[in-house]
Amino acid sequence: MMIRSEATWALSVLIGWSTLTGGAVGWEVRAQEQTSGAAADDFRARQRAEAATLPVVPAPETLPGEHPIDAALRAGRAQGSGLTPPPGPPLTDGRLLRRLSLDLIGLPPTPEEIADFENDPAPLDDKVARAVERLLANRRGYAEHNMTFWSDLLRNDEQTAIDGLRAPITPWLYQALLENKPYDQMVHELLNPGQQGPIGFLKGVNWRGRVNLSQRPEVQAAQNVAQIFLATSIKCASCHDGFTTDWKLKDAYGLAAFFSEGPLEMARCEQPTGIVVAPRFLYEGLGEVAADADLATRRRAVADMVTRPRNQRFARVIVNRLWERYLGRPLAFSLDEMGESFYDELHAWLADDLIRHDYDLLRTTRLIVTSTEYRRAVTPQSRDEAGERVDPAPRRLTVEQFLDALASLTGYWPRIAETFRLTLEGDPIRAWRIRKPGLFAETFGRPNREQVVSRRQEEATLLQALEAVNGRELADLISQGAKTLLDSDLGRESDSAKVVETLFLRGFARMPTAEETAELADLLVPPGAGEADQRREGLEDLLWLIVNHPEFQYLP
């Protein structure tokens, strides 16, 4: 596979669309604070009008009952596109429901939900479709789970107590996820926040003391906008002309000028050049703004340029991120410097479908997770990165998923003293809301979000192993969890085999084998057969074994 330079490939996409559409369609800068109410209607009307002028990407030709994603991949593999055949058969049992549930709401299914899924006599496609709709209907669950992904990506955090260092966007972000705000509208508000919008994204991190010129807020904003929404890296070009990309210093500063409160002087390797740059977008053909335009006008202009339908890269980037999120590997490498796709026809169709359905991320999510490709079991061969692969790869739970899964296993949801500044009624308080993560969460991947995090490190480390075995935080959670279980109906169960079965269903979404049941039941002391400490210690041992097992720590 040959990958052209990032800038050349992206420009070819944009020029191709511009040629086919004959240019812009009524896309002038309009006065608006945020895309809400009448302004949102106007924004949506313009988006739809421009989308209607774009050439339609044909949907994959499907066989009867075939999912369009599976049809596209079948055709691509048959044509010798280089796509590696998937090694794993589809999952069909409770493990598939566990994957769906953890992916869509961040929580494992209950034993009752697993039984309903496995005992449903309907065809698997219908069962999966119903399960997906049920999970996505849990709007709070979906929003809370996605706060982790989007906070990592948008650098949203509240750990610091230093006023002015950063401005969190937590309430705005949660509400956007809760109502499934269209992705283009969501990003438009981030780039053009007005007086009441999510200004924290553009504000970035205001470092104390002397700051490199390449880390000024307007340059941070340019770097983050390029990386997050355009999968384009201009960090090197923010200091000097890129050595490994085509991007120049003037390109990075041209984008930064959209976010600068005053004239922006270009600096090369921390040395001012005396050159004041005018705002200029990274890719041509998407619009421009006058050099002397005020800040509000420049922000509106760049928000339009990033999100307009003619900028196909914007849609392709988020499709690539979603595919990687749900299958463990992207359609195109890499997430933050996107080149050509392994299978461009599928990537282009998913992006076009997103554009034509008002940038509905739930629709794209639904498309991906209802495909047979998504259901493929992860096998030892799935770890092989050779070839051009888009089938499921091994995926480790985030530390937030791990902690929530542990709480679901035992029923013990710890009280959290300091949470994100967001008012949510009722329990439980899920792990993403922990404002100041402890050593366990930090060791297992919770970032400080001073940098954009597109994908957390998933490889296990020695420090993680030591923390899991010897750490005080996990030990306390397991101890409190065992006490909670002993006070529950399950703790009053006299049949130790049933206790093992229930905990296996909660932890692994499967029943234990006869051998597992026999060995693990011996750890437990039934009610009335021993002292309270003996019962608690036996249950703690079983919980330790479950939460440290790969089946618990990884998605199926």
C-alpha positions in Angstrom: 0.0 0.0 0.0 1.4 3.4 -0.9 0.5 6.3 1.3 0.9 9.7 -0.2 1.9 12.6 1.9 -0.9 13.7 4.3 -1.2 17.1 2.8 -1.2 15.9 -0.8 -3.8 13.2 -0.2 -6.1 15.4 1.8 -5.9 18.2 -0.8 -6.7 15.7 -3.6 -9.9 14.7 -1.8 -11.0 18.3 -1.3 -10.1 19.4 -4.9 -12.0 16.4 -6.3 -15.1 17.3 -4.4 -14.8 21.0 -5.3 -14.5 20.1 -9.0 -17.5 17.8 -8.9 -19.7 20.3 -7.0 -18.6 23.4 -8.8 -17.7 25.4 -5.7 -19.4 26.6 -2.7 -23.1 27.0 -2.2 -24.1 30.1 -0.3 -21.6 29.6 2.4 -20.9 33.1 3.8 -20.0 33.9 7.3 -23.1 34.6 9.3 -23.5 36.4 12.7 -24.3 33.8 15.3 -23.2 33.1 18.9 -24.0 29.4 19.2 -25.8 27.0 17.0 -29.0 26.8 19.0 -32.5 27.7 18.3 -33.0 29.7 15.1 -29.3 29.8 14.5 -29.1 26.0 14.7 -31.9 25.7 12.2 -30.1 28.1 9.9 -26.9 26.1 10.3 -28.6 22.8 9.6 -30.3 24.2 6.5 -27.0 25.3 5.1 -25.3 22.0 5.9 -28.0 20.1 4.2 -28.0 22.4 1.2 -24.3 21.9 0.6 -24.5 18.1 1.3 -27.2 17.8 -1.4 -24.7 19.1 -4.0 -22.1 16.5 -3.2 -21.7 13.4 -5.3 -23.4 10.4 -3.6 -21.0 7.6 -2.6 -22.8 4.4 -3.6 -23.9 2.1 -0.8 -22.3 -1.3 -0.9 -24.2 -3.9 -2.9 -25.6 -6.4 -0.4 -26.7 -10.0 -0.6 -30.2 -10.7 0.9 -30.0 -10.0 4.6 -26.4 -8.8 4.5 -25.2 -5.8 6.4 -23.7 -3.1 4.2 -20.4 -3.0 6.1 -20.1 -6.8 5.7 -21.0 -6.5 2.0 -18.3 -3.8 1.5 -15.6 -5.9 3.3 -16.6 -9.1 1.4 -16.3 -7.3 -1.9 -13.0 -5.7 -0.9 -11.5 -9.0 0.2 -12.7 -10.7 -3.0 -11.1 -8.0 -5.1 -7.7 -8.6 -3.6 -7.7 -5.2 -1.9 -5.1 -6.4 0.6 -7.6 -6.7 3.5 -6.7 -9.6 5.7 -9.5 -12.2 6.2 -10.8 -12.1 9.8 -9.5 -15.0 11.9 -12.3 -15.2 14.4 -15.8 -16.6 14.1 -18.7 -14.4 15.2 -19.6 -14.3 18.9 -23.2 -15.3 19.5 -23.6 -15.6 23.3 -23.4 -13.5 26.4 -19.9 -12.5 25.5 -21.2 -10.6 22.5 -23.7 -8.8 24.8 -20.8 -8.0 27.2 -18.9 -6.4 24.3 -21.9 -4.4 23.2 -22.8 -3.2 26.7 -19.3 -2.2 27.6 -18.9 -0.4 24.3 -22.2 1.5 24.4 -22.8 2.3 28.0 -19.5 1.3 29.7 -21.1 -1.3 32.0 -21.3 -5.1 31.8 -24.7 -6.8 31.4 -26.5 -8.3 34.3 -27.0 -12.1 34.5 -30.7 -11.5 33.8 -29.9 -9.5 30.6 -27.5 -12.3 29.5 -30.2 -14.9 30.0 -32.7 -12.9 28.1 -30.3 -12.5 25.2 -29.1 -16.1 25.1 -32.7 -17.5 25.4 -34.2 -15.3 22.8 -35.1 -17.7 19.9 -35.0 -14.8 17.3 -32.3 -14.7 14.6 -29.0 -13.3 15.9 -29.3 -10.2 13.7 -32.6 -9.3 15.3 -31.3 -10.1 18.8 -28.3 -7.8 18.3 -30.4 -5.1 16.8 -32.8 -5.1 19.8 -29.9 -5.2 22.3 -28.3 -2.2 20.6 -31.5 -0.2 20.6 -32.1 -1.0 24.3 -28.5 0.1 25.2 -28.6 3.2 23.1 -31.9 4.1 24.7 -30.1 4.4 28.0 -29.2 8.0 27.2 -27.5 8.7 30.6 -25.5 5.5 30.3 -24.3 6.4 26.8 -23.5 9.9 27.8 -21.6 9.0 31.0 -19.6 6.3 29.2 -18.6 8.6 26.4 -17.4 11.4 28.7 -14.2 9.5 29.1 -13.5 9.3 25.4 -14.4 12.9 24.6 -12.7 14.3 27.7 -9.5 12.6 26.7 -9.8 13.9 23.1 -10.8 17.4 24.0 -8.5 17.8 27.0 -11.4 18.4 29.4 -10.4 17.9 33.0 -10.9 19.4 36.4 -8.0 18.0 38.4 -6.3 21.3 39.0 -7.4 23.8 41.7 -5.5 26.7 40.1 -8.0 29.2 38.8 -7.5 30.2 35.3 -5.2 27.3 34.3 -8.0 25.8 32.2 -11.8 26.1 31.7 -13.6 22.8 31.9 -16.5 22.2 29.4 -18.0 19.3 31.4 -21.7 20.4 31.6 -21.8 21.4 27.9 -20.1 18.1 26.8 -22.3 15.9 28.9 -25.5 17.6 27.5 -24.2 17.3 23.9 -23.7 13.6 24.4 -27.0 13.2 26.3 -29.0 14.8 23.5 -26.9 13.3 20.7 -26.0 16.7 19.3 -25.0 16.5 15.7 -21.3 16.2 15.4 -20.9 19.1 13.0 -22.9 21.3 15.3 -21.0 20.1 18.4 -17.6 21.0 16.8 -18.9 24.3 15.4 -19.8 25.3 19.0 -16.4 24.3 20.2 -14.7 26.5 17.6 -17.2 29.3 17.8 -18.3 29.3 21.4 -19.5 32.9 21.6 -20.1 34.3 25.1 -22.0 31.3 26.7 -20.4 28.4 24.9 -17.6 25.9 25.7 -14.8 28.4 25.6 -12.5 26.1 27.6 -11.6 24.1 24.4 -10.1 27.1 22.7 -8.6 28.4 25.9 -6.6 25.2 26.3 -4.1 25.0 29.2 -2.7 28.3 30.2 0.7 27.3 31.6 2.2 29.3 34.5 5.6 31.1 34.0 7.5 31.3 30.8 5.8 29.4 28.0 7.2 28.4 24.6 5.8 30.4 21.8 4.6 27.2 20.2 2.4 26.6 23.3 0.6 30.0 23.4 -3.2 29.4 23.6 -3.9 30.3 19.9 -1.2 27.9 18.7 -2.4 25.2 21.1 -5.9 25.7 19.6 -4.5 25.3 16.1 -2.6 22.2 17.0 -5.6 20.6 18.7 -8.1 21.5 16.0 -5.8 20.0 13.3 -5.2 16.9 15.3 -8.6 16.1 16.7 -10.9 17.1 13.8 -8.6 16.8 10.7 -6.2 14.1 11.8 -3.4 16.4 10.8 -0.3 17.0 12.9 1.1 20.5 12.8 3.0 20.4 16.1 6.4 20.3 14.6 5.3 22.9 12.1 4.3 25.2 15.0 8.1 25.7 15.7 9.7 25.2 12.3 8.9 23.8 8.9 8.1 20.1 9.2 10.8 17.6 8.7 8.6 14.5 8.1 5.5 16.2 6.7 4.7 18.8 4.0 3.4 21.3 6.6 5.3 24.6 6.9 5.5 27.1 9.8 3.3 29.5 7.9 0.6 26.8 7.7 0.5 26.3 11.5 0.5 30.0 12.2 -2.1 30.6 9.5 -4.5 28.3 11.4 -3.5 29.8 14.7 -4.4 33.3 13.5 -8.1 32.3 13.5 -7.9 32.1 17.3 -5.5 35.0 18.1 -7.1 38.0 19.9 -4.7 40.3 18.0 -2.1 40.3 15.2 0.0 37.1 15.4 3.7 37.3 14.8 5.3 34.1 13.5 8.2 32.7 15.5 10.7 30.1 14.3 12.4 28.0 17.0 11.4 30.6 19.6 12.8 33.5 17.6 10.3 36.2 16.4 10.5 36.6 12.6 8.8 40.0 12.4 6.2 38.5 10.0 2.5 39.0 11.0 0.4 36.2 9.6 -3.1 36.4 8.2 -5.7 33.7 9.0 -5.5 30.9 6.4 -7.0 27.4 6.6 -4.8 24.4 6.1 -6.7 23.2 3.0 -7.7 25.4 0.1 -11.2 25.6 -1.3 -13.2 25.7 2.0 -13.4 29.5 2.5 -11.4 32.4 3.6 -11.7 35.4 5.9 -10.3 39.0 5.7 -7.0 39.5 7.4 -8.4 42.4 9.5 -11.6 40.5 10.6 -12.3 40.6 14.3 -11.9 37.5 16.5 -15.6 36.6 16.5 -15.7 36.6 12.7 -12.5 34.6 12.4 -13.8 32.0 14.8 -17.1 31.7 12.9 -15.2 31.4 9.7 -12.9 28.6 10.8 -15.8 26.8 12.4 -17.6 26.8 9.1 -14.5 25.6 7.2 -13.8 22.7 9.5 -17.4 21.4 9.6 -18.8 22.1 6.2 -19.8 19.0 4.2 -17.3 19.8 1.4 -14.6 19.1 4.0 -14.9 15.4 3.6 -11.9 14.8 5.8 -13.8 16.1 8.8 -16.3 13.2 8.5 -13.7 10.6 7.5 -11.7 11.4 10.6 -14.5 10.8 13.1 -15.6 7.7 11.2 -12.0 6.4 11.6 -12.0 7.2 15.3 -15.3 5.4 15.8 -14.1 2.3 13.9 -10.9 2.1 15.9 -12.9 2.7 19.1 -15.2 -0.2 18.5 -13.0 -2.7 16.7 -9.6 -1.8 18.1 -7.9 -0.8 14.9 -8.6 2.0 12.4 -9.7 2.0 8.8 -6.8 4.3 8.1 -3.5 4.8 9.9 -3.1 6.7 11.9 -5.7 8.3 14.1 -4.0 11.6 14.4 -2.2 11.7 11.0 -4.7 10.0 8.7 -3.4 8.7 5.4 -5.1 6.5 2.9 -7.6 3.9 4.0 -7.1 0.2 3.9 -10.4 0.0 2.1 -11.4 3.4 0.9 -14.8 2.5 -0.6 -16.1 1.5 2.9 -14.5 4.5 4.6 -15.8 6.9 2.0 -19.4 5.5 2.2 -19.5 5.7 6.0 -18.3 9.3 5.9 -20.9 10.1 3.2 -23.6 8.4 5.2 -22.7 10.5 8.2 -22.8 13.7 6.2 -26.2 12.9 4.7 -27.7 12.0 8.0 -26.9 15.3 9.8 -23.6 14.0 11.3 -25.5 11.6 13.6 -22.8 9.8 15.5 -25.4 7.4 17.0 -26.3 6.3 13.5 -22.7 5.5 12.6 -22.2 3.8 15.9 -25.2 1.6 15.3 -24.0 0.8 11.8 -20.7 -0.4 13.1 -21.8 -2.5 16.1 -24.6 -4.2 14.2 -22.3 -5.6 11.6 -21.0 -9.2 11.6 -17.5 -7.8 11.4 -17.9 -6.2 14.8 -19.1 -9.5 16.3 -15.9 -11.4 15.3 -14.2 -13.2 18.3 -10.8 -12.0 19.2 -8.3 -14.9 18.7 -4.5 -15.2 19.2 -4.2 -14.4 15.5 -6.1 -11.1 16.1 -3.0 -9.7 17.6 -1.1 -10.0 14.4 -0.8 -6.6 12.8 0.6 -7.9 9.5 -1.5 -7.1 6.4 -4.3 -4.6 6.2 -6.7 -5.5 9.0 -10.0 -4.0 10.0 -11.3 -6.9 12.1 -11.6 -6.7 15.9 -8.3 -6.5 17.8 -7.8 -7.1 21.5 -9.1 -4.2 23.6 -8.5 -3.6 27.2 -11.0 -1.9 29.4 -10.3 1.7 30.3 -9.7 2.2 34.0 -13.1 3.8 34.2 -14.7 0.7 32.7 -12.7 -1.5 35.0 -13.8 0.3 38.2 -17.4 0.4 37.1 -17.3 -3.3 36.2 -15.8 -4.1 39.6 -18.6 -2.1 41.2 -21.2 -3.9 39.1 -19.6 -7.2 40.1 -19.9 -6.6 43.9 -22.6 -4.0 44.2 -20.2 -1.6 46.0 -20.1 1.8 44.5 -17.7 4.0 46.5 -18.7 7.4 47.6 -16.5 10.0 45.8 -15.7 13.2 47.7 -14.7 15.4 44.7 -16.4 14.9 41.4 -16.6 16.7 38.1 -18.7 19.9 38.4 -21.9 18.4 37.0 -25.2 17.9 38.7 -26.6 14.4 38.1 -29.4 13.0 40.2 -29.2 9.6 41.9 -26.6 6.9 42.1 -24.3 5.4 41.2 -21.4 7.8 40.9 -19.4 6.3 38.0 -15.6 6.4 37.8 -15.3 9.0 35.1 -16.6 11.6 37.5 -13.7 11.2 39.9 -12.2 14.6 39.8 -8.8 13.7 41.3 -7.9 10.2 40.3 -5.8 8.1 42.7 -2.7 6.1 42.1 -4.6 3.1 40.7 -6.5 5.1 38.1 -3.3 7.0 37.1 -1.3 3.7 36.9 -4.0 2.1 34.7 -4.1 4.9 32.2 -6.2 7.9 33.4 -4.4 10.8 31.7 -4.0 14.3 33.1 -5.4 15.6 29.8 -2.8 18.3 29.3 -2.3 16.7 25.8 -4.8 15.3 23.4 -5.3 11.6 24.0 -6.7 9.7 21.0 -6.0 6.3 22.3 -4.8 5.2 25.7 -1.9 2.9 26.2 -3.3 -0.7 26.4 -0.2 -2.7 26.9 0.2 -4.0 30.5 3.1 -2.7 32.5 5.1 -4.0 35.4 3.9 -1.1 37.5 0.3 -2.0 36.7 0.9 -5.6 37.8 2.5 -4.4 41.1 -0.4 -2.0 41.7 -3.0 -4.7 41.0 -1.4 -7.2 43.4 -0.1 -4.9 46.1 -2.0 -1.6 45.8 -4.1 -0.4 48.6 -6.9 1.1 46.5 -7.9 -2.1 44.7 -7.5 -4.1 47.9 -9.9 -1.7 49.7 -12.4 -1.9 46.8 -12.4 -5.7 46.9 -12.7 -5.8 50.6 -15.6 -3.4 50.7 -17.1 -5.3 47.7 -16.9 -8.6 49.6 -18.7 -7.1 52.6 -21.4 -5.7 50.3 -21.9 -9.1 48.7 -22.1 -10.8 52.0 -24.9 -8.5 53.0 -26.8 -9.2 49.8 -29.1 -12.0 48.8 -26.1 -13.6 47.0 -24.2 -13.6 50.3 -27.0 -15.6 51.9 -26.8 -18.2 49.2 -25.8 -21.6 50.8 -24.9 -23.2 47.4 -21.3 -22.0 46.7 -21.6 -23.2 43.1 -24.4 -20.8 42.5 -22.3 -17.9 43.9 -19.5 -18.8 41.6 -21.9 -19.0 38.6 -23.4 -15.6 39.4 -20.1 -13.9 39.8 -18.8 -15.4 36.5 -21.9 -14.1 34.7 -21.4 -10.7 36.2 -17.6 -10.7 35.5 -17.2 -12.7 32.3 -20.7 -13.0 30.9 -20.5 -16.7 30.8 -21.1 -19.7 33.0 -18.0 -21.4 34.6 -16.9 -24.7 33.5 -17.5 -27.7 35.8 -13.8 -27.6 36.7 -13.8 -23.9 37.5 -16.9 -24.3 39.6 -15.4 -27.2 41.6 -12.1 -25.4 42.3 -13.5 -21.9 43.0 -16.4 -23.1 45.2 -13.9 -24.5 47.6 -12.7 -20.9 48.3 -16.1 -20.0 49.7 -17.5 -20.5 53.2 -21.3 -21.0 53.1 -23.5 -19.1 55.6 -23.3 -20.6 59.1 -20.3 -22.7 58.2 -17.6 -20.4 59.5 -16.7 -17.0 61.0 -17.5 -13.8 59.3 -13.9 -13.1 58.6 -13.4 -16.5 57.0 -16.4 -15.9 54.7 -15.2 -12.4 53.7 -11.6 -13.6 53.0 -12.8 -16.5 50.9 -15.0 -14.2 48.9 -12.1 -11.7 48.5 -9.9 -14.4 47.1 -12.5 -15.2 44.5 -13.0 -11.6 43.6 -9.2 -11.2 43.2 -9.1 -14.1 40.8 -11.9 -12.7 38.7 -10.8 -9.0 38.4 -7.2 -10.0 37.6 -8.2 -12.4 34.9 -7.8 -11.3 31.3 -11.4 -12.1 30.6 -12.4 -9.4 33.0 -9.8 -6.8 32.0 -10.4 -7.2 28.2 -13.4 -7.0 26.0 -14.4 -10.4 24.5 
